[in-house]
Amino acid sequence: MSKEFDFTTEYTLDKTFLAECYDQTSQPVEFPKAYLKGVLFLIFGVVLLEFELLPNGYVGWFFIVLSVVEACSVYFKRTWWLWRQTFGTKSSSKVVLQVGSNGMSYKSGKNTRSIAWSEIDQLQQTDLGFILHMGKQRQYVSKSCLNDEVIAFIVEQHAASKSN
């Protein structure tokens, strides 16, 4: 069924790789829906202030400021995520990726993660990489560190694991 195959590569978790990872895996946000919570906070804060429902206006102003913070968190989501990852402990670390007949494995420092082919529910191929769907989890593999043979092998192994 599956032929013996072994491929190992190494890449660095730099800002370029992290930006590619975010851009390929992030879910697009819809304009009105993404800002709904911020709008509700704003309306609630204005209602508290306008109708003087509380003895002081601090709670109303709190919700108004909270609505601005919520809007900024939606607007700057990519920038904030990249900043956190860039200044995190794993930034600039080397990752060893192994692709074999049994599945894929990642090793970065003390962390090791193995993914069997049968664990991958869906293999979504983008222009720049693969998104591995495993239940609610998603893992990104960039094609920049893979050759054509490995790309074909990954697609073949996933198809073979789903046909069983």
RAURVEN-V690325 format. One record per backbone hydrogen bond with DSSP energy under -1.0 kcal/mol. NH is the residue of the N-H (numbers start at 1). CO is the residue of the C=O. E is the energy in kcal/mol with one decimal. If there is no record, write none. Layout:
BEGIN
NH,CO,E
NH,CO,E
END
This chain:
BEGIN
7,99,-2.2
9,97,-2.4
11,95,-2.2
13,93,-2.4
14,12,-2.0
18,14,-2.5
19,15,-2.4
20,16,-2.1
21,17,-2.5
22,18,-2.5
23,19,-2.7
24,20,-2.2
25,21,-1.7
26,22,-2.3
34,30,-2.8
35,31,-1.1
36,33,-1.0
39,35,-2.2
40,36,-2.5
41,37,-2.3
42,38,-2.2
43,39,-2.7
44,40,-2.6
45,41,-2.5
46,42,-2.5
47,43,-2.5
48,44,-2.3
49,45,-2.0
50,46,-3.4
51,47,-2.3
53,48,-1.3
61,57,-2.4
62,58,-2.3
63,59,-2.0
64,60,-1.7
65,61,-2.7
66,62,-2.5
67,63,-1.8
68,64,-1.5
69,65,-2.4
70,66,-2.4
71,67,-2.2
72,68,-2.3
73,69,-2.2
74,70,-1.6
75,71,-2.5
76,72,-2.8
77,74,-1.1
80,76,-2.8
81,77,-2.4
82,78,-2.7
83,79,-2.4
84,80,-2.4
85,81,-2.3
86,82,-2.8
87,83,-2.1
92,13,-2.6
93,90,-1.8
95,11,-3.0
96,107,-2.7
97,9,-2.7
98,105,-2.7
99,7,-2.9
100,103,-2.9
101,5,-1.0
104,115,-2.7
105,98,-2.2
106,113,-2.8
107,96,-1.8
108,111,-2.7
111,108,-2.1
113,106,-2.4
115,104,-3.6
117,102,-1.3
119,116,-1.2
121,133,-2.3
122,133,-1.5
124,131,-2.7
126,129,-3.3
130,141,-3.0
131,124,-3.1
132,139,-3.3
133,122,-2.9
134,137,-2.6
137,134,-2.0
139,132,-2.1
141,130,-2.6
143,128,-3.0
146,143,-1.5
151,147,-2.2
152,148,-2.3
153,149,-2.0
154,150,-2.6
155,151,-2.0
156,152,-2.4
157,153,-3.0
158,154,-2.2
159,155,-2.2
160,156,-2.4
161,157,-2.4
162,158,-1.6
163,159,-1.4
END
